[in-house]
C-alpha cells in the first residue's frame, strides 16, 4: 500500500517538473515597443506594455502601446484569472510571428500591471 502511494505521489509531481524553464541571460526579453516588435525578426522574443483594446476572435486581440497597435494571439490557458478592461495596463511576453497574413505576437505570458 505504501509503495503504491509513493508511486502515485511521484507520478503526480511529474507534470510539475515539466513546467520548469531556464532563467538567465537571454531568457527574458528587454521591454520594447509595438513599432520595434513589428520590425523584429521572426521568432524574436518581445516584452510589451500597453492595452488590449478589443477581442478580434477566439484567441486574437488588438494590442496597443504609444507607438502603434498589432494583433496578438493569446490562448485561453495563458489569460490571467483576473478580469481586465481596455483601460487596464497589460504586460505581454511572447515572440514575433511573421506569417502570410502579416505579423503578430504569440503571447506566452500576460500580466495585469497595477
C-alpha positions as CSV (number, residue, x, y, z in Angstrom):
1,X,0.0,0.0,0.0
2,X,2.8,2.4,0.9
3,X,4.7,1.6,-2.2
4,X,1.6,2.3,-4.4
5,X,1.0,5.6,-2.6
6,X,4.7,6.6,-3.1
7,X,4.5,5.8,-6.9
8,X,1.2,7.7,-7.2
9,X,2.7,10.7,-5.4
10,X,5.8,10.7,-7.7
11,X,3.6,10.4,-10.8
12,X,1.5,13.4,-9.6
13,X,4.7,15.5,-9.4
14,X,6.0,14.7,-12.9
15,X,3.9,17.3,-14.7
16,X,5.2,19.9,-12.2
17,X,8.8,19.2,-13.2
18,X,7.9,19.7,-16.9
19,X,6.9,23.3,-16.1
20,X,10.5,24.4,-15.2
21,X,12.2,26.8,-17.5
22,X,15.6,28.4,-18.0
23,X,16.2,31.7,-16.2
24,X,19.2,33.7,-17.1
25,X,20.8,35.7,-19.9
26,X,18.7,35.8,-22.9
27,X,15.7,34.1,-21.3
28,X,13.7,37.3,-20.6
29,X,13.5,39.9,-23.4
30,X,14.0,43.6,-22.7
31,X,11.0,45.9,-22.8
32,X,10.3,47.0,-26.4
33,X,7.5,48.8,-28.4
34,X,5.0,47.6,-30.9
35,X,6.7,49.5,-33.6
36,X,10.1,47.8,-32.9
37,X,8.4,44.4,-32.5
38,X,6.8,44.6,-35.9
39,X,10.3,45.3,-37.4
40,X,12.0,42.5,-35.5
41,X,13.0,39.1,-37.0
42,X,10.6,36.2,-36.9
43,X,10.6,34.3,-33.5
44,X,12.2,37.3,-31.7
45,X,11.3,37.4,-28.0
46,X,9.4,40.6,-27.0
47,X,8.1,42.2,-23.9
48,X,5.4,44.8,-24.4
49,X,3.4,47.1,-22.2
50,X,0.2,48.7,-23.2
51,X,-3.5,47.9,-23.5
52,X,-5.6,45.2,-25.1
53,X,-8.3,47.2,-26.9
54,X,-10.6,44.5,-28.2
55,X,-11.0,40.8,-29.0
56,X,-10.9,40.0,-32.7
57,X,-11.9,36.3,-32.4
58,X,-11.5,33.4,-30.0
59,X,-7.8,33.9,-29.4
60,X,-6.8,37.1,-31.3
61,X,-6.8,40.6,-29.8
62,X,-5.7,44.1,-30.7
63,X,-2.9,45.4,-28.5
64,X,-1.8,49.0,-28.5
65,X,1.0,51.0,-27.0
66,X,2.3,54.5,-27.6
67,X,4.0,53.6,-30.9
68,X,1.1,51.6,-32.6
69,X,-1.0,48.5,-32.5
70,X,-0.7,44.9,-33.5
71,X,-2.6,41.7,-33.4
72,X,-1.7,39.3,-30.6
73,X,-2.6,35.7,-30.1
74,X,-3.4,34.6,-26.6
75,X,-4.5,31.1,-25.7
76,X,-7.2,30.9,-23.0
77,X,-4.8,29.0,-20.7
78,X,-2.4,32.0,-20.9
79,X,-5.1,34.6,-19.9
80,X,-5.0,35.8,-16.3
81,X,-7.8,34.7,-14.0
82,X,-8.4,38.3,-13.0
83,X,-10.8,40.3,-15.3
84,X,-9.4,43.4,-17.1
85,X,-10.7,46.1,-19.4
86,X,-9.3,48.1,-22.4
87,X,-8.2,50.7,-19.8
88,X,-6.1,48.1,-17.8
89,X,-2.3,48.3,-18.4
90,X,-1.0,45.0,-19.5
91,X,2.5,43.4,-19.9
92,X,2.8,40.8,-22.6
93,X,5.7,38.4,-23.1
94,X,6.0,36.4,-26.3
95,X,7.5,36.1,-29.7
96,X,7.1,37.7,-33.1
97,X,5.3,35.5,-35.7
98,X,5.7,36.7,-39.3
99,X,3.4,34.7,-41.5
100,X,1.5,35.0,-44.8
101,X,-1.3,37.0,-43.1
102,X,1.2,39.6,-41.6
103,X,2.9,39.9,-38.3
104,X,1.5,39.1,-34.9
105,X,2.8,38.4,-31.4
106,X,2.3,34.9,-30.0
107,X,1.8,35.6,-26.3
108,X,3.3,33.2,-23.7
109,X,2.6,35.3,-20.6
110,X,0.1,38.0,-19.7
111,X,0.4,40.2,-16.6
112,X,-2.0,42.9,-15.4
113,X,0.0,45.9,-14.2
114,X,-1.2,47.6,-11.0
